[in-house]
Amino acid sequence: MAQTKKSEAATTPVQQVTETSTGNSVGSNAVETEIQAEPLTVERVAELLHDKMISWFDTGVALLPNLLIAICLFFIFHAIGAIVGRAALRAFKKAFDLQAVASLMAVIV
């Protein structure tokens, strides 16, 4: 009995709100219940929107180096593909008498 009183006394207000409103005390549900319990005023909506936009901005800034590397790699491999394509066309033109067959084989490569 003493242990149950200690565990009841150790609960935070967020857990108490969650337990009374949803019947469980899962951490993510506790936050959602806390947000839903507060009245949505214009200031609160603006604050939530601001926090979400800042979160998106921070994530975007964190992804910039990966995006720049991906763009550079795209152009590098595009250039390599163009060079290999031209080399294949030249090789197939020497190997085949017909221009159409050489072009088709170069496109396939």
Secondary structure, DSSP 8 states (H G I E B T S, - for coil): -HHHHHHHHT--HHHHHHHHHTS---HHHHHHHHHHHS---HHHHHHHHHHHHHHHHHHHHHHHHHHHHHHHHHHHHHHHHHHHHHHHHHHHHHH-S-HHHHHHHHHH-
